[in-house]
Each structure stands twice: as structure tokens, then as C-alpha cells.
């Protein structure tokens, strides 16, 4: 089973691309949480597991990470873009 790890920094509007953001500014949100990311992953149709004590390598404070399972047919970039689109919908 293929697993992808997704960190909140990938979607954080306050971060630059070089600081770890992986989505364009129009898809980024302010201070995303692992709960919101997990909800977006489930909306897409994948299983999500949250690990709250993990820290992204470019950050100092642990914000957690989301493990996305069952993504054999999806590239990580496509997965991140789809999650970002749902994060925007969740925030509205």
C-alpha cells in the first residue's frame, strides 16, 4: 500500500515556496491544521491518519502530519493540489 505524507506547511499562505509551500497562493490558506487536511483527504476519497507530534523539517514547532493511504494511482503533486482545493472549500 502506497502512503504519502502531507504537512500543513504545504498549504500555508504565510510560507514562501522556498520555505515549504507547495501550492500557488490562490490555493493556500492561513494556518491550516492537520484536522482540516485530514477532512479534505477524506473528501477526495482516500484514508487519512493524523500524527500530531511530528514536525516538518523546515519548521521548529510540531504541527503534525497527515498520512494519506491508498494513493497508488495518484502523483503526490496532484494529491497536494486536490487537497488544497478542498481546503479552500472547507474554509468558506
C-alpha positions as CSV (number, residue, x, y, z in Angstrom):
1,X,0.0,0.0,0.0
2,X,1.4,3.4,-1.0
3,X,1.4,6.2,1.6
4,X,2.1,9.9,1.1
5,X,2.9,12.2,3.9
6,X,1.4,15.7,3.8
7,X,2.4,18.6,6.2
8,X,0.4,21.7,6.9
9,X,3.3,23.9,5.7
10,X,2.5,22.7,2.1
11,X,-0.7,24.7,2.2
12,X,0.3,27.7,4.5
13,X,-0.2,31.1,2.9
14,X,2.3,32.6,5.2
15,X,5.1,30.5,3.9
16,X,7.1,31.0,0.7
17,X,7.7,28.3,-1.9
18,X,11.3,28.1,-0.7
19,X,10.1,27.7,2.9
20,X,8.0,24.6,2.0
21,X,4.7,25.8,0.5
22,X,3.8,23.5,-2.4
23,X,0.6,25.2,-3.8
24,X,0.0,28.5,-5.5
25,X,-1.0,31.4,-3.3
26,X,-4.6,31.3,-4.7
27,X,-5.0,27.8,-3.2
28,X,-3.0,28.4,0.0
29,X,-4.8,29.1,3.3
30,X,-3.7,30.7,6.6
31,X,-2.6,28.4,9.3
32,X,-4.0,25.1,8.1
33,X,-4.5,22.3,10.6
34,X,-4.0,18.6,10.3
35,X,-7.7,18.1,11.1
36,X,-8.7,20.2,8.1
37,X,-6.2,18.4,5.9
38,X,-7.5,15.0,7.0
39,X,-11.1,16.1,6.3
40,X,-10.0,17.3,2.8
41,X,-8.2,13.9,2.2
42,X,-11.4,12.1,3.1
43,X,-13.5,14.3,0.8
44,X,-11.2,13.3,-2.0
45,X,-11.7,9.6,-1.2
46,X,-8.5,8.5,0.5
47,X,-7.9,7.3,4.0
48,X,-6.1,9.7,6.3
49,X,-4.2,9.1,9.6
50,X,-3.0,12.1,11.7
51,X,0.2,12.1,13.7
52,X,0.1,15.2,15.8
53,X,3.6,15.1,17.3
54,X,5.6,15.3,14.0
55,X,7.5,18.4,12.8
56,X,8.1,19.4,9.2
57,X,11.9,19.6,8.5
58,X,11.7,23.3,7.8
59,X,9.8,24.2,10.9
60,X,10.6,24.3,14.6
61,X,7.2,23.8,16.2
62,X,5.4,20.5,15.7
63,X,2.1,21.0,13.8
64,X,1.7,17.3,12.9
65,X,1.4,15.5,9.6
66,X,-1.2,13.5,7.7
67,X,-0.5,10.1,6.2
68,X,-2.6,9.5,3.1
69,X,-3.1,5.9,2.3
70,X,-4.1,4.2,-1.0
71,X,-2.6,6.7,-3.4
72,X,-1.1,4.2,-5.9
73,X,-2.7,5.8,-8.9
74,X,-2.0,9.5,-7.9
75,X,1.1,11.6,-8.1
76,X,1.9,13.4,-4.9
77,X,1.7,16.8,-6.6
78,X,-1.8,16.0,-7.9
79,X,-2.8,14.9,-4.4
80,X,-1.5,18.1,-2.8
81,X,-3.3,20.3,-5.4
82,X,-6.6,18.4,-4.8
83,X,-6.3,18.7,-1.0
84,X,-5.6,22.4,-1.4
85,X,-8.7,22.9,-3.5
86,X,-10.8,21.2,-0.8
87,X,-9.2,23.2,2.0
88,X,-10.5,26.3,0.3
89,X,-14.0,24.9,0.2
90,X,-13.8,23.8,3.9
91,X,-12.7,27.3,5.0
92,X,-15.6,29.0,3.2
